[in-house]
């Protein structure tokens, strides 16, 4: 079992029960919840108590392991968990791996496979950090979007792991966008970086393009929830706008994530299902009504950034620069 302090920041697994840090309560309250099976794991994923593709994958592996050990018929729970959120490929990937192991070898095999996934994701974070820091050596002022750190992965993070490695190698300043509508940047990224002693400034989402144009940002690095075979990337809504602004400003726009987020069976980003979330997340952020109570709302959780706007895709196996279909396939073949 991976027992790193990074993993302990978000998940704790004792071999039979899973405890999660409820990320909807941060940064004001650190509340740990104990999960016992597929249904409560699915609920935690659905309401973003557990979030971000790599960490969803780990939870979606451990949830089935608990279900197989406890339920007479685990298959309904597997289906429920697999469908908890549609965009991040890690969820179905993890459930399918653990369910296949369970069918072949029972509860012990399911637990072993879940812990194997946990370990793989932790190792991937460390490798991504090294590859990404090599790529962005010399960049000092970095914009990131959403949260891609220890709260999002099985290790130090994907994009935030790269930033942590850059900070370890020298001075770095981070500009964290708010990330509407649930403010993962404001609530989670600022919390993580402040705990690490890495200088961070919070920027409203709409300010990023202008700051890039003024030369105040050296590079943009973000995570990913799904990468299509052609290099198109689905990530937290607002990512596409940052990519367009980075292209206009002539600065690198880098995507970091594990190969578990690559969906090689999906030809392009046009086929990625984009989750549309509840309107009250926008009408009532934090519970307080900020607009008319019945106004129609568009609340997509993600958008798709075309590969041609991405400077490089960094994963644990190396770097695809640029992320063409051939370059992505070569990474997967390593």
C-alpha positions as a Markdown table, in Angstrom:
| # | Residue | x | y | z |
|---|---|---|---|---|
| 1 | Unk | 0.0 | 0.0 | 0.0 |
| 2 | Unk | 1.2 | 3.5 | -0.8 |
| 3 | Unk | 1.3 | 5.4 | 2.5 |
| 4 | Unk | 2.9 | 8.6 | 1.3 |
| 5 | Unk | 2.1 | 11.8 | 3.1 |
| 6 | Unk | 0.9 | 13.2 | -0.2 |
| 7 | Unk | -1.8 | 10.5 | -0.4 |
| 8 | Unk | -2.6 | 11.0 | 3.2 |
| 9 | Unk | -3.5 | 14.6 | 2.4 |
| 10 | Unk | -6.6 | 13.4 | 0.6 |
| 11 | Unk | -7.2 | 9.7 | 1.2 |
| 12 | Unk | -6.4 | 7.2 | 3.9 |
| 13 | Unk | -6.8 | 3.5 | 3.3 |
| 14 | Unk | -6.3 | 0.8 | 6.0 |
| 15 | Unk | -6.9 | -2.2 | 3.8 |
| 16 | Unk | -10.6 | -2.5 | 4.4 |
| 17 | Unk | -12.0 | 1.0 | 4.8 |
| 18 | Unk | -11.4 | 4.3 | 3.0 |
| 19 | Unk | -11.3 | 7.7 | 4.7 |
| 20 | Unk | -11.5 | 10.8 | 2.5 |
| 21 | Unk | -10.9 | 14.4 | 3.2 |
| 22 | Unk | -14.2 | 16.1 | 2.2 |
| 23 | Unk | -12.9 | 18.7 | -0.3 |
| 24 | Unk | -16.2 | 20.6 | -0.4 |
| 25 | Unk | -15.3 | 21.8 | 3.2 |
| 26 | Unk | -11.9 | 23.2 | 2.4 |
| 27 | Unk | -10.2 | 25.5 | 3.2 |
| 28 | Unk | -12.2 | 26.3 | 6.3 |
| 29 | Unk | -12.8 | 22.9 | 7.7 |
| 30 | Unk | -10.8 | 19.6 | 7.5 |
| 31 | Unk | -13.5 | 17.0 | 7.7 |
| 32 | Unk | -12.7 | 13.3 | 7.2 |
| 33 | Unk | -15.5 | 10.9 | 6.0 |
| 34 | Unk | -15.3 | 7.1 | 6.2 |
| 35 | Unk | -16.6 | 5.2 | 3.2 |
| 36 | Unk | -17.6 | 1.5 | 3.2 |
| 37 | Unk | -18.5 | 0.6 | -0.4 |
| 38 | Unk | -19.5 | 1.6 | -3.9 |
| 39 | Unk | -22.6 | 3.7 | -3.2 |
| 40 | Unk | -21.0 | 6.1 | -0.7 |
| 41 | Unk | -17.9 | 6.3 | -2.9 |
| 42 | Unk | -20.0 | 7.2 | -5.9 |
| 43 | Unk | -21.8 | 9.8 | -3.8 |
| 44 | Unk | -18.5 | 11.3 | -2.7 |
| 45 | Unk | -17.3 | 11.5 | -6.3 |
| 46 | Unk | -20.5 | 12.9 | -7.6 |
| 47 | Unk | -20.7 | 15.8 | -5.1 |
| 48 | Unk | -16.9 | 16.5 | -5.5 |
| 49 | Unk | -15.9 | 15.5 | -2.0 |
| 50 | Unk | -13.4 | 13.5 | -4.0 |
| 51 | Unk | -12.4 | 15.1 | -7.3 |
| 52 | Unk | -9.9 | 15.3 | -10.1 |
| 53 | Unk | -9.2 | 12.4 | -12.5 |
| 54 | Unk | -6.3 | 10.6 | -10.8 |
| 55 | Unk | -7.8 | 10.8 | -7.3 |
| 56 | Unk | -11.2 | 9.7 | -8.7 |
| 57 | Unk | -9.4 | 6.7 | -10.2 |
| 58 | Unk | -7.9 | 5.8 | -6.8 |
| 59 | Unk | -11.2 | 6.1 | -5.0 |
| 60 | Unk | -13.0 | 4.3 | -7.8 |
| 61 | Unk | -10.5 | 1.4 | -7.4 |
| 62 | Unk | -10.8 | 1.2 | -3.6 |
| 63 | Unk | -14.6 | 1.6 | -3.6 |
| 64 | Unk | -15.1 | -1.6 | -5.7 |
| 65 | Unk | -12.6 | -3.5 | -3.5 |
| 66 | Unk | -14.7 | -2.7 | -0.5 |
| 67 | Unk | -17.9 | -3.6 | -2.4 |
| 68 | Unk | -16.6 | -7.0 | -3.4 |
| 69 | Unk | -15.5 | -7.8 | 0.1 |
| 70 | Unk | -18.9 | -6.9 | 1.6 |
| 71 | Unk | -21.8 | -7.2 | -0.9 |
| 72 | Unk | -23.3 | -10.6 | -1.9 |
| 73 | Unk | -23.8 | -9.2 | -5.4 |
| 74 | Unk | -21.3 | -6.4 | -6.1 |
| 75 | Unk | -22.2 | -5.8 | -9.7 |
| 76 | Unk | -25.0 | -3.2 | -9.2 |
| 77 | Unk | -22.6 | -1.2 | -7.0 |
| 78 | Unk | -19.9 | -1.4 | -9.7 |
| 79 | Unk | -22.3 | 0.0 | -12.3 |
| 80 | Unk | -23.5 | 2.8 | -10.0 |
| 81 | Unk | -19.9 | 3.8 | -9.3 |
| 82 | Unk | -18.8 | 3.6 | -12.9 |
| 83 | Unk | -21.5 | 6.1 | -13.9 |
| 84 | Unk | -21.0 | 8.6 | -11.1 |
| 85 | Unk | -19.4 | 11.2 | -13.4 |
| 86 | Unk | -19.0 | 10.9 | -17.1 |
| 87 | Unk | -16.0 | 13.0 | -18.3 |
| 88 | Unk | -12.9 | 11.7 | -16.4 |
| 89 | Unk | -11.8 | 8.4 | -18.0 |
| 90 | Unk | -10.0 | 7.3 | -14.9 |
| 91 | Unk | -13.2 | 6.4 | -13.1 |
| 92 | Unk | -14.4 | 3.7 | -15.5 |
| 93 | Unk | -10.8 | 2.6 | -16.1 |
| 94 | Unk | -10.3 | 1.9 | -12.4 |
| 95 | Unk | -13.7 | 0.3 | -11.8 |
| 96 | Unk | -13.2 | -2.0 | -14.8 |
| 97 | Unk | -9.7 | -3.1 | -13.6 |
| 98 | Unk | -10.8 | -3.9 | -10.1 |
| 99 | Unk | -14.0 | -5.7 | -11.3 |
| 100 | Unk | -12.0 | -7.8 | -13.7 |
| 101 | Unk | -9.6 | -8.8 | -10.9 |
| 102 | Unk | -12.6 | -9.6 | -8.6 |
| 103 | Unk | -14.2 | -11.9 | -11.2 |
| 104 | Unk | -10.9 | -13.7 | -11.7 |
| 105 | Unk | -9.7 | -14.0 | -8.1 |
| 106 | Unk | -12.3 | -12.7 | -5.6 |
| 107 | Unk | -12.0 | -10.1 | -2.8 |
| 108 | Unk | -8.3 | -10.5 | -2.2 |
| 109 | Unk | -7.5 | -10.0 | -5.9 |
| 110 | Unk | -9.8 | -6.9 | -6.0 |
| 111 | Unk | -8.0 | -5.3 | -3.1 |
| 112 | Unk | -4.6 | -6.1 | -4.5 |
| 113 | Unk | -5.5 | -4.5 | -7.9 |
| 114 | Unk | -6.9 | -1.4 | -6.2 |
| 115 | Unk | -3.8 | -1.0 | -4.2 |
| 116 | Unk | -1.7 | -1.5 | -7.4 |
| 117 | Unk | -3.6 | 1.3 | -9.0 |
| 118 | Unk | -3.0 | 3.5 | -5.9 |
| 119 | Unk | 0.7 | 2.8 | -6.2 |
| 120 | Unk | 0.9 | 3.4 | -9.9 |
| 121 | Unk | -0.8 | 6.8 | -9.5 |
| 122 | Unk | 1.7 | 7.9 | -6.8 |
| 123 | Unk | 4.7 | 6.8 | -9.0 |
| 124 | Unk | 3.2 | 8.7 | -12.0 |
| 125 | Unk | 3.0 | 11.9 | -10.0 |
| 126 | Unk | 6.7 | 11.8 | -9.2 |
| 127 | Unk | 7.7 | 11.1 | -12.8 |
| 128 | Unk | 5.4 | 13.8 | -14.2 |
| 129 | Unk | 6.9 | 16.3 | -11.8 |
| 130 | Unk | 10.5 | 15.6 | -13.0 |
| 131 | Unk | 9.6 | 15.6 | -16.8 |
| 132 | Unk | 7.5 | 18.8 | -16.5 |
| 133 | Unk | 10.1 | 20.7 | -14.5 |
| 134 | Unk | 12.8 | 19.8 | -17.1 |
| 135 | Unk | 10.4 | 21.1 | -19.8 |
| 136 | Unk | 9.7 | 24.4 | -18.0 |
| 137 | Unk | 13.1 | 25.0 | -16.6 |
| 138 | Unk | 13.6 | 28.8 | -16.5 |
| 139 | Unk | 9.9 | 29.6 | -16.2 |
| 140 | Unk | 9.4 | 31.6 | -13.0 |
| 141 | Unk | 5.8 | 33.0 | -13.1 |
| 142 | Unk | 3.4 | 30.2 | -13.8 |
| 143 | Unk | -0.4 | 30.3 | -14.1 |
| 144 | Unk | -2.4 | 27.2 | -13.2 |
| 145 | Unk | -6.1 | 26.4 | -13.3 |
| 146 | Unk | -8.3 | 24.3 | -11.0 |
| 147 | Unk | -6.5 | 22.0 | -8.5 |
| 148 | Unk | -4.0 | 19.4 | -9.6 |
| 149 | Unk | -2.0 | 18.7 | -6.4 |
| 150 | Unk | -2.0 | 16.2 | -3.6 |
| 151 | Unk | -5.8 | 16.8 | -3.3 |
| 152 | Unk | -6.1 | 15.6 | -6.9 |
| 153 | Unk | -3.7 | 12.7 | -7.3 |
| 154 | Unk | -2.0 | 9.9 | -5.5 |
| 155 | Unk | 1.2 | 11.9 | -5.0 |
| 156 | Unk | 2.5 | 15.5 | -5.2 |
| 157 | Unk | 0.2 | 16.3 | -8.1 |
| 158 | Unk | 0.3 | 16.5 | -11.9 |
| 159 | Unk | 0.5 | 20.2 | -12.9 |
| 160 | Unk | 1.0 | 21.2 | -9.3 |
| 161 | Unk | 3.6 | 18.4 | -8.9 |
| 162 | Unk | 5.5 | 20.1 | -11.7 |
| 163 | Unk | 5.2 | 23.4 | -9.9 |
| 164 | Unk | 6.4 | 21.9 | -6.6 |
| 165 | Unk | 9.5 | 20.4 | -8.4 |
| 166 | Unk | 10.2 | 23.8 | -10.0 |
| 167 | Unk | 10.0 | 25.4 | -6.6 |
| 168 | Unk | 12.4 | 22.9 | -5.2 |
| 169 | Unk | 14.9 | 23.7 | -7.9 |
| 170 | Unk | 14.6 | 27.5 | -7.6 |
| 171 | Unk | 12.3 | 30.4 | -7.1 |
| 172 | Unk | 8.8 | 30.3 | -8.6 |
| 173 | Unk | 5.7 | 32.4 | -8.3 |
| 174 | Unk | 2.3 | 30.8 | -8.9 |
| 175 | Unk | -0.8 | 32.6 | -10.2 |
| 176 | Unk | -3.9 | 30.5 | -9.3 |
| 177 | Unk | -7.1 | 31.2 | -11.1 |
| 178 | Unk | -10.3 | 31.0 | -9.1 |
| 179 | Unk | -11.8 | 28.3 | -11.2 |
| 180 | Unk | -15.5 | 28.9 | -11.3 |
| 181 | Unk | -18.0 | 27.8 | -10.3 |
| 182 | Unk | -16.8 | 25.8 | -7.3 |
| 183 | Unk | -13.5 | 27.8 | -6.9 |
| 184 | Unk | -11.1 | 24.8 | -6.7 |
| 185 | Unk | -8.3 | 27.2 | -7.4 |
| 186 | Unk | -9.2 | 29.6 | -4.7 |
| 187 | Unk | -10.2 | 27.0 | -2.1 |
| 188 | Unk | -7.8 | 24.1 | -2.8 |
| 189 | Unk | -4.7 | 25.2 | -4.8 |
| 190 | Unk | -4.2 | 28.3 | -2.6 |
| 191 | Unk | -4.6 | 26.1 | 0.5 |
| 192 | Unk | -2.0 | 23.5 | -0.8 |
| 193 | Unk | 0.6 | 26.0 | -2.0 |
| 194 | Unk | 0.3 | 28.1 | 1.2 |
| 195 | Unk | 0.9 | 24.9 | 3.3 |
| 196 | Unk | 4.0 | 24.2 | 1.2 |
| 197 | Unk | 5.4 | 27.7 | 1.5 |
| 198 | Unk | 5.2 | 28.3 | -2.3 |
| 199 | Unk | 4.3 | 32.0 | -3.2 |
| 200 | Unk | 0.8 | 32.1 | -4.7 |
| 201 | Unk | -1.4 | 34.9 | -5.8 |
| 202 | Unk | -5.1 | 34.4 | -6.5 |
| 203 | Unk | -6.5 | 35.8 | -9.8 |
| 204 | Unk | -10.1 | 36.1 | -10.9 |
| 205 | Unk | -10.6 | 33.9 | -13.9 |
| 206 | Unk | -11.3 | 36.7 | -16.3 |
| 207 | Unk | -8.0 | 38.4 | -15.6 |
| 208 | Unk | -5.7 | 35.7 | -16.9 |
| 209 | Unk | -5.8 | 36.7 | -20.6 |
| 210 | Unk | -4.9 | 40.3 | -19.9 |
| 211 | Unk | -2.1 | 39.3 | -17.5 |
| 212 | Unk | -0.6 | 37.1 | -20.2 |
| 213 | Unk | -0.8 | 39.9 | -22.7 |
| 214 | Unk | 1.0 | 42.2 | -20.3 |
| 215 | Unk | 3.9 | 39.7 | -20.0 |
| 216 | Unk | 3.2 | 38.8 | -16.4 |
| 217 | Unk | 3.1 | 35.1 | -16.9 |
| 218 | Unk | 5.9 | 32.9 | -18.3 |
| 219 | Unk | 4.0 | 29.7 | -18.8 |
| 220 | Unk | 0.6 | 28.0 | -18.2 |
| 221 | Unk | 0.4 | 24.4 | -16.9 |
| 222 | Unk | -2.9 | 22.6 | -16.2 |
| 223 | Unk | -4.0 | 19.0 | -15.5 |
| 224 | Unk | -6.5 | 16.9 | -17.5 |
| 225 | Unk | -9.5 | 14.7 | -17.0 |
| 226 | Unk | -9.4 | 13.0 | -20.4 |
| 227 | Unk | -7.0 | 13.1 | -23.3 |
| 228 | Unk | -8.2 | 11.9 | -26.7 |
| 229 | Unk | -6.0 | 9.9 | -29.1 |
| 230 | Unk | -5.3 | 13.0 | -31.2 |
| 231 | Unk | -4.1 | 15.0 | -28.2 |
| 232 | Unk | -7.3 | 17.0 | -27.5 |
| 233 | Unk | -7.8 | 17.5 | -23.8 |
| 234 | Unk | -10.8 | 17.8 | -21.6 |
| 235 | Unk | -10.1 | 19.8 | -18.4 |
| 236 | Unk | -11.9 | 22.0 | -15.9 |
| 237 | Unk | -14.0 | 24.6 | -17.7 |
| 238 | Unk | -12.0 | 27.7 | -18.5 |
| 239 | Unk | -8.9 | 25.8 | -19.7 |
| 240 | Unk | -9.7 | 26.4 | -23.3 |
| 241 | Unk | -9.8 | 30.2 | -22.8 |
| 242 | Unk | -6.4 | 30.0 | -21.1 |
| 243 | Unk | -5.0 | 28.1 | -24.0 |
| 244 | Unk | -6.2 | 30.6 | -26.5 |
| 245 | Unk | -4.7 | 33.5 | -24.5 |
| 246 | Unk | -1.4 | 31.7 | -24.1 |
| 247 | Unk | -1.2 | 31.2 | -27.9 |
| 248 | Unk | -1.9 | 34.9 | -28.5 |
| 249 | Unk | 0.7 | 35.8 | -25.9 |
| 250 | Unk | 3.3 | 33.4 | -27.3 |
| 251 | Unk | 3.9 | 31.5 | -24.0 |
| 252 | Unk | 3.9 | 27.8 | -23.4 |
| 253 | Unk | 0.6 | 26.0 | -22.6 |
| 254 | Unk | 1.4 | 22.6 | -21.0 |
| 255 | Unk | -0.9 | 19.8 | -20.0 |
| 256 | Unk | 0.2 | 17.4 | -17.3 |
| 257 | Unk | -1.5 | 14.1 | -16.4 |
| 258 | Unk | -1.0 | 10.3 | -16.0 |
| 259 | Unk | -1.5 | 7.9 | -18.9 |
| 260 | Unk | -4.5 | 6.7 | -17.0 |
| 261 | Unk | -6.2 | 9.8 | -18.3 |
| 262 | Unk | -5.5 | 9.0 | -21.9 |
| 263 | Unk | -8.5 | 7.5 | -23.8 |
| 264 | Unk | -6.8 | 5.9 | -26.8 |
| 265 | Unk | -10.1 | 4.6 | -28.0 |
| 266 | Unk | -11.5 | 8.1 | -28.4 |
| 267 | Unk | -10.4 | 9.7 | -31.8 |
| 268 | Unk | -10.8 | 13.3 | -30.8 |
| 269 | Unk | -12.1 | 15.7 | -28.1 |
| 270 | Unk | -15.3 | 16.1 | -30.0 |
| 271 | Unk | -16.5 | 12.7 | -28.7 |
| 272 | Unk | -15.8 | 13.6 | -25.0 |
| 273 | Unk | -19.0 | 13.8 | -23.0 |
| 274 | Unk | -19.1 | 17.1 | -21.1 |
| 275 | Unk | -20.8 | 16.9 | -17.7 |
| 276 | Unk | -23.3 | 19.7 | -17.1 |
| 277 | Unk | -23.7 | 20.3 | -13.3 |
| 278 | Unk | -26.5 | 21.7 | -11.2 |
| 279 | Unk | -27.6 | 25.2 | -11.9 |
| 280 | Unk | -27.6 | 26.1 | -8.1 |
| 281 | Unk | -23.8 | 25.7 | -8.0 |
| 282 | Unk | -23.8 | 29.0 | -10.0 |
| 283 | Unk | -27.0 | 30.6 | -8.6 |
| 284 | Unk | -26.0 | 29.9 | -5.0 |
| 285 | Unk | -22.2 | 29.6 | -4.6 |
| 286 | Unk | -21.6 | 28.8 | -1.0 |
| 287 | Unk | -25.4 | 28.6 | -0.5 |
| 288 | Unk | -26.2 | 32.3 | -0.9 |
| 289 | Unk | -28.3 | 33.4 | -3.9 |
| 290 | Unk | -26.3 | 35.8 | -6.1 |
| 291 | Unk | -28.7 | 36.1 | -9.0 |
| 292 | Unk | -32.4 | 35.7 | -9.8 |
| 293 | Unk | -33.6 | 32.4 | -8.4 |
| 294 | Unk | -35.0 | 31.0 | -11.6 |
| 295 | Unk | -32.5 | 32.3 | -14.2 |
| 296 | Unk | -31.4 | 29.6 | -16.7 |
| 297 | Unk | -27.8 | 28.6 | -16.2 |
| 298 | Unk | -25.1 | 26.8 | -18.3 |
| 299 | Unk | -22.8 | 25.0 | -16.0 |
| 300 | Unk | -20.5 | 22.7 | -17.9 |
| 301 | Unk | -17.8 | 21.2 | -15.6 |
| 302 | Unk | -15.3 | 20.9 | -18.4 |
| 303 | Unk | -14.3 | 22.2 | -21.8 |
| 304 | Unk | -12.1 | 20.7 | -24.6 |
| 305 | Unk | -8.8 | 22.3 | -25.7 |
| 306 | Unk | -7.7 | 21.3 | -29.2 |
| 307 | Unk | -4.3 | 19.7 | -29.5 |
| 308 | Unk | -3.0 | 22.4 | -31.8 |
| 309 | Unk | -3.2 | 24.9 | -28.9 |
| 310 | Unk | -1.1 | 22.7 | -26.5 |
| 311 | Unk | 2.6 | 23.1 | -26.4 |
| 312 | Unk | 3.2 | 19.7 | -24.8 |
| 313 | Unk | 1.6 | 16.9 | -22.9 |
| 314 | Unk | 3.6 | 15.6 | -20.0 |
| 315 | Unk | 2.9 | 12.2 | -18.5 |
| 316 | Unk | 4.9 | 9.7 | -16.4 |
| 317 | Unk | 6.4 | 8.1 | -19.6 |
| 318 | Unk | 7.8 | 11.4 | -21.0 |
| 319 | Unk | 6.7 | 14.4 | -23.1 |
| 320 | Unk | 4.7 | 14.6 | -26.3 |
| 321 | Unk | 5.8 | 17.9 | -27.8 |
| 322 | Unk | 3.6 | 18.8 | -29.6 |
| 323 | Unk | 0.9 | 16.3 | -28.6 |
| 324 | Unk | 0.1 | 14.8 | -32.0 |
| 325 | Unk | -1.7 | 11.5 | -32.4 |
| 326 | Unk | 1.6 | 9.8 | -33.3 |
| 327 | Unk | 3.4 | 11.4 | -30.3 |
| 328 | Unk | 0.6 | 10.3 | -27.9 |
| 329 | Unk | 0.7 | 6.7 | -29.3 |
| 330 | Unk | 4.4 | 6.6 | -28.9 |
| 331 | Unk | 4.1 | 7.5 | -25.2 |
| 332 | Unk | 1.5 | 4.9 | -24.6 |
| 333 | Unk | 3.8 | 2.3 | -26.3 |
| 334 | Unk | 6.7 | 2.9 | -24.0 |
